[in-house]
Amino acid sequence: MKKDQKQRTAYWRENLRYLILLLIVWFVVSFGCGILFVDQLNNYYVGGAKMGFWFAQQGSIYVFVILIFIYVWLMNRLDKKYHFEE
């Protein structure tokens, strides 16, 4: 029984590590690129729009969707590692 609890604790810790890392990336892209670094990013263009504006309007959404797929991929690997797959 203790081994099972240790395995669940390790699984949860690794899951939280993934969540924290992905949330940091999301924060940097959405808040950082869309608000804090907008003046520096506006020196570059993406599809005819200033990059700061693009991140604020579309880029952060694209990154968020990509992070969802990355999280699913990481969780599938984690489930297999700890034998929690369905």
TATA-V690481 format. One record per residue. RES is the residue in one small letter. PHI is phi in whole degrees, 0 to 359 (* if undefined). OMEGA is omega in whole degrees, 0 to 359 (* if undefined). D_CENTER is the distance of its C-alpha to the mean C-alpha in Angstrom with 2 decimals. Layout:
<<RES | PHI | OMEGA | D_CENTER> <RES | PHI | OMEGA | D_CENTER>>
//
This chain:
<<m | * | 180 | 33.51> <k | 295 | 179 | 32.15> <k | 298 | 179 | 30.46> <d | 297 | 179 | 28.66> <q | 293 | 177 | 27.51> <k | 296 | 180 | 26.38> <q | 295 | 178 | 24.40> <r | 294 | 178 | 22.69> <t | 295 | 178 | 21.99> <a | 296 | 178 | 20.52> <y | 300 | 182 | 18.35> <w | 294 | 178 | 17.11> <r | 298 | 179 | 16.56> <e | 293 | 177 | 14.46> <n | 298 | 178 | 12.41> <l | 296 | 176 | 12.03> <r | 299 | 177 | 11.13> <y | 299 | 181 | 8.13> <l | 299 | 181 | 7.23> <i | 296 | 179 | 8.20> <l | 298 | 181 | 6.50> <l | 292 | 177 | 2.80> <l | 291 | 176 | 5.13> <i | 295 | 178 | 6.95> <v | 299 | 180 | 5.22> <w | 299 | 179 | 5.26> <f | 297 | 181 | 8.64> <v | 299 | 182 | 9.90> <v | 288 | 185 | 9.55> <s | 284 | 182 | 10.91> <f | 277 | 182 | 13.33> <g | 293 | 183 | 14.02> <c | 287 | 183 | 14.52> <g | 275 | 185 | 15.86> <i | 230 | 188 | 18.15> <l | 289 | 185 | 18.68> <f | 258 | 186 | 18.92> <v | 297 | 181 | 20.32> <d | 295 | 179 | 23.78> <q | 290 | 181 | 22.89> <l | 288 | 181 | 20.74> <n | 290 | 174 | 23.60> <n | 283 | 181 | 25.70> <y | 242 | 183 | 23.93> <y | 235 | 175 | 23.94> <v | 232 | 179 | 21.86> <g | 58 | 179 | 24.14> <g | 88 | 179 | 26.69> <a | 254 | 176 | 24.50> <k | 296 | 187 | 23.63> <m | 297 | 177 | 20.13> <g | 298 | 177 | 19.47> <f | 296 | 181 | 20.68> <w | 299 | 178 | 18.73> <f | 298 | 181 | 15.33> <a | 294 | 185 | 16.58> <q | 265 | 187 | 17.85> <q | 229 | 187 | 15.89> <g | 301 | 181 | 13.39> <s | 293 | 177 | 10.79> <i | 292 | 178 | 11.39> <y | 300 | 180 | 11.11> <v | 297 | 179 | 7.74> <f | 299 | 179 | 6.66> <v | 295 | 177 | 8.77> <i | 297 | 178 | 7.62> <l | 296 | 176 | 4.08> <i | 298 | 179 | 6.82> <f | 295 | 177 | 8.97> <i | 296 | 179 | 7.15> <y | 296 | 178 | 6.98> <v | 299 | 180 | 10.55> <w | 297 | 179 | 11.60> <l | 297 | 181 | 10.71> <m | 291 | 175 | 12.44> <n | 297 | 176 | 15.31> <r | 296 | 181 | 15.87> <l | 295 | 178 | 15.85> <d | 299 | 179 | 18.26> <k | 293 | 181 | 20.50> <k | 299 | 182 | 20.55> <y | 259 | 177 | 21.80> <h | 58 | 177 | 23.76> <f | 250 | 182 | 22.19> <e | 293 | 182 | 21.84> <e | 283 | * | 23.70>>
//
